[in-house]
Amino acid sequence: MANLDITIPALKLNSGAAIPMIGYGVGTAWGKKEQGKVDQAIIDGVKTAIKLGYYHLDGAESYKNETELGQAIKESGVDRSKLFVTTKVWEPTGQAGDIERALKESLKKLQLDYVDLYLIHSPFWAKSEQDLQNSWAEMEALQKSGLVKTIGVSNYRPQDLDSVLKTAQVKPAVNQIEFHPYLQRLELLDYHKKHGIATTAYGPLTAVTRAAPGPVDDVIAGLEKKYAVSAGEISLRWCIDQDIVPITTSSKEQRLSDYLRALTFKLTPNEIKQINEAGQQKHFRGFWGKKFEPDSRL
């Protein structure tokens, strides 16, 4: 396809690793309710993404499809060293050894010797600050073991990161969060920049899918015409131009191919500002809503 020759740039993490600036996620479109029978459609979908050049693959224990992700990686024929594979531990208990057990089970399903990035999926399981600190200490040990190249977190708020950083020997390299024009998380992004933590974004297309219609529509429509791309591609580029790594997905090959057009243009600072200002007129949170106050922009 036309986009096969597009090179996806990478962002340097505080661990020294380079994370591709757009990722293919197997959560929303491909997540399973039970481990159960292997789903060939997931394997085929991931293989299609890899064929198009999506070498950053984002999975998780809770998606219950690590077996399919691993099989797709194996069948893709792409050298392991070229892939950047992320997975996540769902609910650590804060007890020694539980994250290691989860990781080894994930590696077995993925048919891999290591993952490039391992994340704690959320902080919401923790009953105390000590739980967060204990789980992070175990993540650090796993990084030293070589089973994980880089470690990070997901859905952590500033207070959760504060708890981790009090005792951390290694800073989280990444915090993966819901991020789109209607949930800009300005305080959290400032925190990330202050501490050298990269931001990866899930739900980056929310403003033009789940939360539409809304105040960004007209701004994005104008940019679609200017750059001859879709609203989805504008949304992805808006992330990339702010050094935020979007994680997206689709079961449609043409749509995935089109998304890579986000790498063929650059928004101006004023265009980014226009999207930001329009987005701040509406608030929408698609995930973890019960963990936040209804109008929280955090």
C-alpha positions in Angstrom: 0.0 0.0 0.0 1.0 3.6 -0.5 2.1 4.2 3.1 4.5 1.3 3.5 7.5 3.5 2.9 6.6 5.9 5.7 9.1 5.9 8.5 7.6 6.3 12.0 9.8 8.6 14.1 10.7 7.7 17.7 10.7 9.5 21.0 13.7 9.0 23.3 12.7 7.9 26.8 14.5 8.5 30.1 15.6 4.9 30.0 17.5 5.5 26.8 15.0 3.4 24.7 13.3 4.9 21.7 9.5 4.5 21.5 7.9 4.8 18.0 5.6 7.9 17.9 2.5 6.0 17.0 1.4 2.7 18.4 -1.1 0.0 17.5 -3.3 -1.0 20.4 -5.1 -4.3 20.9 -7.3 -3.1 23.7 -10.6 -1.4 22.6 -11.1 -3.0 19.2 -9.6 -6.4 20.1 -10.0 -7.0 23.8 -11.7 -10.3 24.9 -13.9 -10.9 27.9 -12.3 -14.3 28.5 -9.0 -15.9 27.5 -10.8 -18.9 25.9 -10.5 -19.8 22.3 -7.8 -18.2 20.1 -9.4 -15.5 17.9 -7.8 -15.6 14.4 -9.3 -12.2 13.6 -7.0 -10.6 16.2 -4.0 -12.4 14.9 -4.8 -11.3 11.4 -5.5 -7.7 12.5 -2.1 -7.4 14.3 -0.3 -8.9 11.3 -1.9 -6.4 9.0 -0.8 -3.6 11.3 2.8 -4.9 11.4 2.8 -5.2 7.6 1.9 -1.6 7.3 4.7 -0.5 9.6 3.2 -0.4 13.0 6.1 -1.8 15.0 5.0 -0.3 18.3 2.4 -2.8 19.6 0.5 -2.1 22.8 -1.1 -4.9 24.8 -2.1 -5.8 28.3 -2.8 -8.7 30.6 -6.4 -7.4 31.0 -7.1 -7.4 27.3 -6.9 -11.3 27.4 -5.4 -11.5 24.0 -1.7 -11.7 24.6 -1.7 -15.2 23.0 -3.1 -13.7 19.8 -0.6 -10.8 19.9 2.3 -13.1 20.4 1.2 -15.4 17.6 0.8 -12.4 15.2 4.3 -11.3 16.1 5.7 -14.7 15.4 3.9 -15.1 12.1 4.8 -11.5 11.0 8.3 -12.6 10.2 9.6 -9.2 11.4 12.8 -9.4 13.5 12.1 -9.1 17.2 14.7 -6.3 17.5 12.7 -4.1 15.2 9.5 -4.3 17.3 8.6 -2.3 20.4 6.2 -4.4 22.5 4.3 -3.1 25.5 2.2 -5.0 27.9 0.7 -4.2 31.3 0.1 -5.9 34.6 -3.5 -5.5 35.7 -3.8 -5.5 39.5 -0.7 -6.1 41.6 -1.3 -6.7 45.3 1.7 -4.9 46.5 3.1 -8.3 47.6 6.6 -9.5 46.5 6.6 -11.7 43.5 3.1 -11.1 42.1 4.2 -8.8 39.3 7.1 -11.2 38.3 4.6 -14.0 38.1 2.2 -11.9 35.9 5.1 -10.8 33.6 6.3 -14.4 33.1 2.8 -15.5 32.3 2.5 -12.6 29.8 5.9 -13.5 28.2 4.8 -17.1 27.8 1.6 -16.0 26.0 3.5 -13.5 23.9 6.2 -16.1 23.1 8.8 -13.5 23.9 11.9 -13.4 26.0 11.3 -9.8 27.1 9.0 -6.8 26.5 10.2 -3.4 25.6 7.9 -1.6 28.0 6.0 -2.9 31.0 3.4 -0.8 32.7 1.3 -1.0 35.9 -2.1 -0.7 34.3 -3.6 1.6 37.0 -3.0 2.8 40.6 -6.6 2.2 41.6 -6.0 -1.3 43.1 -3.6 0.1 45.7 -4.9 0.4 49.3 -2.0 2.5 50.5 1.0 4.5 49.4 3.2 1.5 50.5 1.4 -0.7 47.9 2.4 1.7 45.1 6.0 1.8 46.3 6.3 -1.9 46.8 4.9 -2.6 43.3 7.3 -0.1 41.8 10.3 -1.7 43.5 9.3 -5.0 42.0 9.1 -3.3 38.5 12.6 -2.0 39.1 13.9 -5.5 39.9 12.3 -6.9 36.7 14.0 -4.2 34.7 17.4 -5.2 36.2 16.6 -8.9 35.4 16.4 -8.1 31.7 12.8 -9.4 31.3 11.8 -5.8 30.8 13.7 -3.1 28.9 11.8 -0.1 30.2 9.2 0.3 33.0 6.3 2.7 33.4 2.8 3.2 34.6 -0.7 3.9 33.2 -3.6 6.0 34.5 -1.4 7.4 37.3 -2.4 10.8 38.7 0.1 13.4 40.2 -0.5 12.1 43.7 0.2 8.5 42.6 3.4 9.5 40.9 4.4 11.5 44.0 4.1 8.3 46.0 6.2 6.3 43.6 8.9 8.9 43.3 9.4 9.1 47.0 11.2 5.8 47.0 12.0 5.1 43.3 15.5 4.2 42.2 14.3 4.5 38.6 11.7 7.0 37.4 8.8 5.7 35.4 9.7 6.3 31.7 6.1 6.5 30.6 2.6 7.2 31.9 -0.1 6.0 29.5 -3.3 8.1 29.9 -6.5 8.9 28.2 -5.8 12.0 26.2 -7.6 14.0 23.5 -8.8 17.6 23.0 -11.7 17.1 25.5 -9.3 15.7 28.2 -6.1 17.6 27.9 -4.8 16.9 31.4 -2.7 20.1 31.6 -1.6 19.7 35.2 -0.6 16.1 34.7 1.3 16.9 31.5 3.2 19.6 33.3 4.1 17.0 36.0 5.4 14.6 33.3 7.6 17.3 31.8 9.0 18.3 35.2 10.0 14.8 35.9 11.1 13.6 32.5 8.2 11.2 32.1 6.9 10.6 28.5 3.2 10.6 27.8 1.5 8.0 25.7 -2.2 8.5 24.8 -5.0 6.1 24.6 -8.3 7.2 23.1 -6.7 9.9 21.0 -9.5 9.9 18.5 -12.2 10.3 21.1 -13.1 13.9 20.2 -14.1 12.9 16.7 -15.6 9.6 17.5 -17.2 9.0 21.0 -17.5 12.7 22.0 -18.7 14.2 18.7 -20.3 16.6 18.0 -18.4 19.3 19.8 -16.6 22.6 19.7 -13.4 21.2 18.0 -15.4 20.0 15.0 -15.1 23.2 13.0 -11.4 23.7 13.7 -10.6 20.1 12.7 -12.9 20.3 9.6 -10.8 23.3 8.4 -7.6 21.4 9.0 -8.9 18.4 7.2 -9.4 20.5 4.1 -6.0 22.2 4.4 -4.0 19.0 4.8 -6.3 16.7 2.8 -6.5 14.2 5.6 -9.2 12.9 7.9 -10.2 14.1 11.4 -8.6 11.0 12.8 -5.3 11.9 11.3 -5.5 15.5 12.6 -6.2 14.1 16.0 -3.1 11.8 15.9 -0.9 14.6 14.6 -2.1 16.9 17.4 -0.7 14.4 19.8 2.5 13.9 18.0 3.2 17.6 17.6 3.1 17.8 21.4 5.6 14.9 21.8 2.7 12.7 23.0 2.7 9.1 21.6 -0.9 8.2 20.4 -2.0 4.6 20.6 -4.7 3.9 18.0 -6.4 0.9 16.5 -8.7 -0.3 13.8 -9.8 -3.6 12.2 -9.7 -2.0 8.8 -6.5 -2.1 6.8 -7.3 1.0 4.8 -8.0 3.0 7.8 -4.8 1.9 9.5 -2.9 2.8 6.3 -4.6 6.2 6.2 -3.7 6.9 9.9 0.0 6.8 8.9 -0.7 10.0 6.8 -0.5 11.7 10.2 3.3 11.5 9.7 3.3 13.4 6.4 2.4 16.8 7.7 2.9 19.0 10.8 0.4 21.3 12.5 1.5 24.9 13.2 1.7 26.1 16.8 -1.3 28.3 16.1 -3.3 25.3 14.8 -2.5 23.3 17.9 -3.6 26.3 20.1 -6.9 26.5 18.2 -7.6 22.8 18.9 -6.6 23.2 22.5 -8.8 26.3 23.1 -11.8 24.7 21.4 -11.3 21.4 23.3 -11.2 23.2 26.6 -14.8 24.3 26.1 -16.0 20.7 26.6 -15.1 18.0 29.1 -15.4 14.3 28.2 -13.8 11.3 29.9 -14.3 7.9 28.3 -12.5 5.7 30.9 -12.2 5.4 34.7 -14.9 8.0 35.2 -15.9 6.7 38.6 -12.4 7.4 39.9 -12.6 11.2 39.2 -14.9 14.0 40.1 -17.4 14.5 37.2 -15.8 17.8 36.0 -12.2 16.9 36.9 -9.8 17.9 34.1 -6.9 16.0 35.8 
